Amino acid sequence: MTCELMERSRAGIINPIFTCQPAGAQFVSIGITDCIGIVHGGQGCVMFVRLVFSQHFKESFELASSSVHEDGAVFGACGRVEQAVDVLLMRYPHVKVVPIISTCSTEVIGDDIEGVVTKLKGGLLKEKYPGREVHLIPIHTPSFVGSMVTGYDVAMRDIVAYFAKKTEPSGKLNVMTGWVNPGDVTAIKHLLTEMDIEATVLFEIEAFDSPLMPSGNHVSHGETTIADLEGTANAVGTIALSPYEGGKAAKYLEKEFDLPTIIGPTPIGIRNTDTFLANLRKLTGKPIPESLVRERGIALDALTDLAHMFFADKKVAIYGNPDLVIGLAEFCIDLEMHPTVLLLGDDNPNYVKDPRIKALQENVDWDMEIVTNADFWELEDRIKNRGLKLDLILGHSKGRFISIDYDIPMLRVGFPTYDRAGMYRHPVVGYAGAIWLAEQMANVLFTDMEHKRVREWSLNMW
């Protein structure tokens, strides 16, 4: 029995699991108040991503494009950035933060975004918008390397590095959530409140679940402010919940301002949530209250009701963002399930030395494959041609056709999820997330049992 870490061997990609780096940078930008990012590339580089955000969150978001065309590809498109900044500032008087996000085309032609920013600061901003607070932040996210995950990580680092300013100690803790849902932010803030910890949550996207008010439609945006970003340098410490989605920003603050820093693990499941609370206690000195001990007990009771009777030995395939996939795999193992295939959709070299992956390799006593730079064919090929038998698939909506075609039950989790209602409201982190995940997995298996007209013995009941 082995747990093997391997890379996709084929040159071509058949149905990618991730989209590209600029998508991650755009997700960061919509988490900041008074911020609209300009995606420097073709219109599709922003319209597709904006569509996916709207499909997942069922809300509207503001993102801009420099709308590069053929002439820009030949002669350079820096002028399009200048026009885009001018139009954006004219149309949106409240905007203060403007990340300028590069794409594959503008990186290939070599547009000097930093040079454009310097020119705009010395020209347009002084001449046309004197006295107005405007922050232009170059973010390099070429689409031909990395993924939306690395794009998120790079953009978060660059924005935190731009704003972080050492002044007086704030007494707050920096909590970097990674690529999560509004329900996850609510759950994290609940744990912080129970421990009486004041924190700056990056990014504060709880407001993405926007109300429909009598005054009219509401464009969603996050509630992380410039003051929040500046204050990250004055915190008592930093916890990044996702090493691959916020780890760079956490390390920057640690190196630049000597902040105590803990990176990971993502608090999915009981043991990882226990570790998260222990890390909070370590950085702040605050005790873990009896209320959270009780919550933990309720979660343990809920999982005990399900684990051995319904989950034991069930084979699971998991795909999506790496921190989510690894956390889900650890959670499934704790529930006596057998994660069999883990698909990570990019080729981050740090996977090889990830201690969580090493722990899986050392401790798993069944055959498991962890495939990096993976696409959906890696999963379908194993089912269709290599005899892989699965009881459950965990992942976002883009893999749904494998579930449909091979009649394998699937729980939607991760980004993007657009063929199930309201999933972004439910956390997968914390004790509440552990309960929700386990009960949803059980209900998916129950429904599949009815669909296939299988008797109870398939769920280890007798």
KAFEN-V214770 format. One line per field, one symbol per residue. ss: DSSP state (2 for helix, 1 for strand, 0 for the rest). phi: phi as a letter, one per 20 degrees, with the letter a starting at -180 (. if undefined). A space follows every 50 residues. Layout:
ss=???
phi=???
This chain:
ss=00111110000000010000222222222001001001110002222222 22222220000001100002222220022222222222222000001111 11022222000022222222220222220000001111100000000222 22222222222220000000001111000002222222222222000011 11000222000010010000000102222222220011110000002222 22222220001110000002222222222222220000022222222222 22220022222000111111022222222222220001111111000022 22202222222220000111110012222222220000000111102222 22222200011100000000002220000222222222222222222222 200002222000
phi=.cddebdgeffeddmfedeeggffffffffedflccedeerffffdffff ffgfffelcdcdbdcelfdffffedncffffffffffffffcfefcdcfd dfcffffffnfefgfffffffedgffedcfnefcdecfcecffecmbfff ffffffffffffegbfcdgemedecefnecdgfffgffffffffeldece eddedgffeefddgfpfcefbfdfegfffffffdffrcddfcgecpffff ffffffclegccdmeffdnffffgfgfffgffedmffeffffffgfffff fffffdgffddgmfecdcbpfgffffffffffffemedgdcdddebdgff gfdffffffffedfdcfcdddelecffgffffffddmfdcdacdreffef fffffdldfbdfbodeccdcemffedfddmffffffffffffffffffff geleefgfdmfc
